[in-house]
Amino acid sequence: MPETIIRKLLENVRQYFAGAAIVYILGLNRIIALVMLKKERQAFILHNVNLHNKVLVGDLSTGINVSEDTIRRDLQELAEHGKLIKVHGGALSKSFYTSFKPAQVYSLENKKRIAQKAAGLIQDGMFVSTTGGTTIIELAKALPENLHATFITGSLPAALEYIHHPNIEVIMIGDKLSKSSQITVGGEAITRIRQIRADICFLGTNALDANQGLTDNDWDVVQVKRAMIESSSRVVSLAIAEKLNTVQRIRVCETKDIDVLITELEPDSPELIPYKNNGIKTLL
């Protein structure tokens, strides 16, 4: 394959993936691996930490084929510039962890659109369980003032939003508070969740793939989500489209266990067809 064509292909793929640190071009039984600049590598890291709220050094190292030491140096530099929060083994999104100021929330307009759709599923008298995350916060803000319902959550930021609502009762699930996810985790939280039969459960989504299902990168949070799914009559996944076709290390549930998938896309979007084919009953 001529070098000029390879470089043209690379440029097109780089623009499409907007910051991927390594692009593989297949041709004539060989793989050409082209390593991008540090600036592009760090843009990839920032995109992933803002998309998934938390990233692990090992996953980043494998994903972009550089050493873990290189990733650690990148994380340290990005942390020093106030772009993210470096923690043991990875990094956290600064907008998710330190505040929920609108200007800092990733893909805010899409999350507001999802929240408006989700709010339409909640009826008076319902028991509603929710996880945490910025999309759940937008759901809390989108609830109509005349709604009378009971919300069950272990998310501290979500609970703080719910208590501002004039007609909502809040059941706070207590136990150990995970600093990285700002949600209560542990055996006591799971036991209390299982004692309540919710009418509907809203899941903040880390990653969703039509074949691999709903996945996450935090073991303790996954156990809480599983308990909520098992204790709810209807399960709703809230996900911006960028989180579709992505996979994390730990499975929360299979695709068919989700009753409703809400994205900012139109329900008949081609991107959503594989999810309906794999068992999701309703797309909003």
C-alpha positions in Angstrom: 0.0 0.0 0.0 1.6 3.3 -1.1 2.7 5.6 1.8 0.6 8.5 0.6 -2.6 6.4 0.7 -1.7 5.1 4.1 -1.2 8.7 5.4 -4.5 9.8 3.9 -6.3 6.8 5.5 -4.7 7.7 8.8 -5.8 11.3 8.6 -9.4 10.2 7.9 -9.5 7.7 10.7 -7.9 10.1 13.1 -10.6 12.7 12.4 -13.3 10.0 12.8 -12.1 8.8 16.1 -11.2 12.3 17.4 -8.1 11.5 19.5 -7.5 7.8 19.5 -3.9 7.3 20.5 -3.2 4.4 18.1 -4.8 3.6 14.8 -4.4 0.3 13.1 -4.6 0.1 9.3 -4.9 -3.4 7.9 -3.6 -4.2 4.4 -1.6 -6.8 2.5 -1.3 -9.1 5.5 0.5 -6.5 7.6 -0.5 -4.1 10.4 0.9 -0.6 10.4 0.8 0.9 13.9 1.2 4.6 14.0 1.7 6.2 17.4 0.2 9.7 17.8 1.6 12.6 19.6 1.3 13.1 23.4 -1.2 15.9 22.9 -3.5 13.5 21.0 -2.9 10.7 23.5 -3.9 13.0 26.4 -7.0 14.1 24.4 -8.0 10.5 24.2 -7.5 10.0 27.9 -9.6 13.1 28.7 -12.4 12.0 26.4 -12.6 8.6 28.1 -12.4 10.0 31.7 -15.2 12.5 30.9 -17.3 9.8 29.1 -17.0 7.1 31.8 -16.3 9.3 34.9 -13.5 6.9 35.9 -10.6 5.3 34.0 -8.0 2.7 34.9 -4.3 2.8 34.0 -4.3 -0.7 32.8 -7.3 -0.2 30.5 -5.7 2.9 29.0 -2.4 1.3 28.6 -3.9 -1.7 26.7 -6.3 0.5 24.7 -3.6 2.7 23.2 -0.7 0.3 23.4 1.7 2.4 25.5 3.3 1.5 28.8 1.5 2.0 32.1 4.3 4.4 33.2 3.5 6.6 30.2 -0.1 6.6 31.1 0.8 7.5 34.7 2.9 10.4 33.5 0.1 11.6 31.3 -2.4 11.4 34.2 0.0 13.3 36.5 0.4 16.1 33.9 -3.3 16.3 33.2 -4.0 16.4 37.0 -1.4 19.2 37.5 -3.3 21.2 34.8 -6.6 20.7 36.6 -8.1 18.5 33.8 -8.8 15.4 36.0 -8.3 13.9 39.4 -5.5 11.3 39.7 -6.2 8.5 42.1 -4.5 5.2 42.8 -4.8 3.0 39.7 -6.4 5.6 37.4 -8.2 8.9 37.3 -11.6 10.5 37.9 -13.6 13.0 35.9 -13.2 16.4 37.6 -16.7 17.5 36.6 -18.3 14.4 38.1 -16.2 14.2 41.3 -15.9 17.8 42.4 -19.1 19.4 41.3 -22.1 19.2 39.0 -21.8 22.8 37.6 -23.6 22.8 34.2 -20.6 24.3 32.5 -18.5 21.3 33.5 -20.9 18.4 32.8 -19.9 16.4 29.8 -22.5 16.3 26.9 -25.0 18.2 29.1 -27.6 19.0 26.4 -27.9 15.4 25.5 -28.3 14.4 29.1 -31.0 17.0 29.6 -32.9 15.5 26.6 -32.6 12.0 28.0 -33.8 13.2 31.4 -36.9 14.8 29.9 -37.8 11.5 28.2 -37.1 9.6 31.4 -39.2 11.9 33.5 -42.2 11.0 31.3 -42.1 7.4 32.5 -42.7 8.3 36.2 -46.2 8.4 37.5 -47.8 9.4 40.8 -47.4 6.9 43.6 -44.5 5.1 42.1 -41.5 3.8 44.0 -38.5 4.7 41.9 -34.9 3.5 42.4 -32.0 5.4 40.9 -28.3 5.0 40.8 -26.0 8.0 40.5 -24.3 10.1 37.8 -24.8 13.3 36.0 -27.7 12.0 33.8 -29.6 11.0 37.0 -29.0 14.5 38.4 -30.6 15.9 35.2 -33.5 13.5 35.7 -34.0 14.8 39.2 -34.1 18.4 37.9 -36.6 17.5 35.2 -39.2 16.0 37.5 -42.5 18.0 37.4 -43.4 19.8 40.5 -46.8 18.2 40.9 -45.3 14.6 40.9 -45.9 12.6 44.0 -43.5 9.7 44.2 -40.9 7.9 46.4 -37.3 7.8 45.3 -34.8 5.2 46.6 -31.2 6.0 46.1 -27.7 5.6 47.5 -26.4 8.6 45.5 -25.6 11.6 47.7 -25.8 14.2 44.9 -29.0 12.7 43.6 -30.6 12.7 47.1 -29.7 16.4 47.5 -31.5 17.1 44.2 -34.6 15.1 45.2 -35.0 16.8 48.5 -35.6 20.2 46.7 -38.7 18.7 45.1 -41.9 19.7 47.1 -43.7 16.4 46.7 -41.1 13.7 46.6 -40.2 11.3 49.5 -36.6 10.2 49.6 -35.3 6.9 51.0 -31.6 7.1 51.3 -29.8 3.7 51.2 -27.1 3.8 53.8 -23.7 2.1 54.1 -20.2 2.9 53.0 -19.9 5.9 50.7 -17.7 5.3 47.6 -15.7 8.5 47.0 -15.2 7.8 43.4 -18.8 7.2 42.5 -20.5 9.2 45.3 -22.9 6.3 46.0 -23.3 4.1 49.0 -22.1 0.5 48.5 -21.7 -2.6 50.6 -23.8 -5.4 52.1 -26.1 -3.2 54.1 -27.0 -1.0 51.1 -27.7 -4.1 49.0 -29.9 -5.7 51.7 -32.0 -2.5 52.0 -32.4 -2.3 48.3 -33.7 -5.9 48.2 -36.3 -5.0 50.9 -38.1 -2.6 48.6 -39.9 -3.5 45.4 -39.5 -0.6 43.1 -41.9 0.1 40.2 -39.1 1.3 38.0 -35.3 1.6 38.2 -33.2 4.2 36.4 -29.6 3.2 35.8 -26.8 5.7 35.1 -24.9 3.9 32.3 -21.1 3.6 32.1 -21.0 1.4 29.0 -23.5 -0.5 26.9 -23.0 -3.0 24.1 -25.7 -4.9 22.3 -23.8 -8.2 22.7 -21.9 -7.7 25.9 -24.7 -5.9 27.8 -24.4 -3.3 30.5 -20.9 -3.1 32.0 -19.0 -1.0 34.5 -15.5 -0.7 36.0 -16.4 -0.5 39.7 -17.1 -3.8 41.4 -19.0 -2.3 44.4 -21.2 -0.1 42.2 -22.0 -3.1 40.0 -23.3 -5.0 43.0 -25.6 -2.1 43.9 -26.9 -1.9 40.3 -27.5 -5.6 40.2 -29.6 -5.4 43.4 -31.6 -2.6 42.0 -32.3 -4.5 38.8 -33.4 -7.6 40.7 -35.7 -5.5 42.9 -37.5 -3.5 40.2 -40.4 -4.3 38.0 -39.0 -2.2 35.1 -35.4 -1.4 34.3 -34.4 1.7 32.3 -30.9 2.5 31.1 -30.0 6.1 30.5 -27.1 6.5 28.1 -25.7 9.2 25.8 -25.0 7.7 22.4 -21.3 7.8 22.9 -21.6 5.1 25.5 -23.2 2.7 23.1 -21.0 0.0 21.7 -18.5 0.4 24.5 -17.5 -2.2 27.1 -16.0 -2.1 30.6 -14.5 -5.0 32.6 -17.5 -6.0 34.8 -20.9 -7.0 33.6 -23.9 -5.5 35.3 -26.6 -7.3 33.3 -27.4 -8.7 29.9 -28.9 -6.5 27.2 -32.2 -8.5 27.5 -32.5 -7.6 31.2 -33.1 -3.9 30.2 -36.7 -3.0 29.5 -36.2 0.5 28.2 -33.1 2.3 26.6 -33.2 6.0 26.6 -30.7 8.0 24.5 -30.7 11.4 22.9 -31.2 9.7 19.5 -34.5 9.2 17.8 -36.1 5.8 18.6 -35.8 4.6 15.0 -32.1 5.5 14.7 -30.1 2.8 12.9 -27.6 2.8 15.9 -30.3 1.4 18.1 -31.4 -1.5 16.0 -28.9 -4.0 17.5 -30.2 -3.3 21.0 -33.8 -4.0 20.0 -32.7 -7.1 18.3 -31.0 -8.2 21.5 -34.0 -8.0 23.7 -34.6 -4.3 24.7 -38.3 -3.9 24.5 -38.6 -0.1 24.3 -36.4 2.6 22.8 -37.0 6.2 23.6 
